[in-house]
Amino acid sequence: MKPFRIEPGADVPTRDAPRAYTRARRDHSPERAIARPLRGTIRSVHDDLSGIRIDYAGAGFSAADAGSDPMARFDAWFEEASELATVVEPNAMALATSAPDGTPSVRMVLLKAVDAAAASFGWHTNLESRKATECLRTGTAALCWWWPGAPGSDNPGRQVRAVGRVERLDRDASRAYFERRPIEARVSAVASHQSRAVQDRATIDARAAAIDPSSVELPASWGGLRLVADELEFWQGRTARLHDRITFLRLDEHDAVLSRPAADAAGGDDALLTAGTIVTDPHGTRWLRARLEP
Ligand SMILES: Cc1cc2nc3c(=O)[nH]c(=O)nc-3n(C[C@H](O)[C@H](O)[C@H](O)COP(=O)(O)O)c2cc1C
């Protein structure tokens, strides 16, 4: 394993390599790392990754804080995330899909539409891509947002997860979004056969260059998808890894949790009903709100 590198300008004499190495090691002990920003101390996967440790000390997040409307909570956290210097694109989200045989895959996409009444999150993509094919074949997907905050503040870092069924956005909604994209992005959407293998970059560039921008219309192979959430989980970092997790599980008309994997993982209906509270959001959707162990 390589030794830690020392930051240029660090307050250790650079000629005194052994001392500098010792100090870097000491500074990176788990205890010190809590109080010390990691920036510049770990630069390579060959450094001691087990020493990277941020303590998400900060305010707690209770069921009462979560309220009875998960989409309002999402909205509030999104707004706070978009104010943070640590969050460049609050609408960037990991989209996990699975092939019909259960093989999972995950990639980033951009949240482009929220429908609070439906509890849905929309994005746009090539409908023949791997992600879209898998979404449409299985009818399900999961999303995850990570918004790093500032340890020690009221917002030490937050994660939101959503699981649900996937639907296509209607063509008019897809067209309305497509026409708002910069013309170069519209050309690229037409030019790219997303997820397919190609011989080289030049082939793609030549295909894009051959397209007359004034003729570009919404291709049949491009459009919007949305995930209608049956589960929404809000995670806020807490000190010593005892984080706060509050989940909302959509209930059917018989007050049964729609997401069986979530219910099973939570200990089954009895555990959920004992630990949880049934709440109704302003759109009339009933959710079982429960705290999960971290
Ligand atoms: C921050 C970020 C945002 C992205 N947003 C989108 C998006 O909104 N739609 C999209 O099709 N691909 C987006 N991509 C590219 C995808 O991650 C992915 O490479 C591509 O869609 C092909 O995925 P697939 O082959 O699994 O279908 C984004 C990538 C990053 C890093």
The ligand as an ORCA input file, in Angstrom:
! r2SCAN-3c Opt
* xyz 0 1
  C     -25.415     13.263    -13.876
  C     -25.880     12.436    -15.038
  C     -27.149     12.650    -15.540
  C     -27.619     11.877    -16.607
  N     -28.877     12.085    -17.059
  C     -29.379     11.294    -18.028
  C     -30.750     11.425    -18.428
  O     -31.519     12.236    -17.882
  N     -31.184     10.597    -19.407
  C     -30.389      9.667    -20.008
  O     -30.854      8.952    -20.899
  N     -29.097      9.502    -19.638
  C     -28.586     10.287    -18.659
  N     -27.278     10.120    -18.247
  C     -26.479      9.049    -18.869
  C     -26.838      7.704    -18.190
  O     -26.245      7.622    -16.899
  C     -26.439      6.477    -19.004
  O     -25.071      6.482    -19.315
  C     -27.200      6.374    -20.328
  O     -28.515      6.846    -20.197
  C     -27.237      4.945    -20.832
  O     -27.782      4.095    -19.836
  P     -28.325      2.614    -20.151
  O     -27.430      2.034    -21.216
  O     -28.233      1.881    -18.857
  O     -29.739      2.760    -20.619
  C     -26.781     10.882    -17.191
  C     -25.510     10.679    -16.664
  C     -25.055     11.437    -15.613
  C     -23.686     11.178    -15.050
*
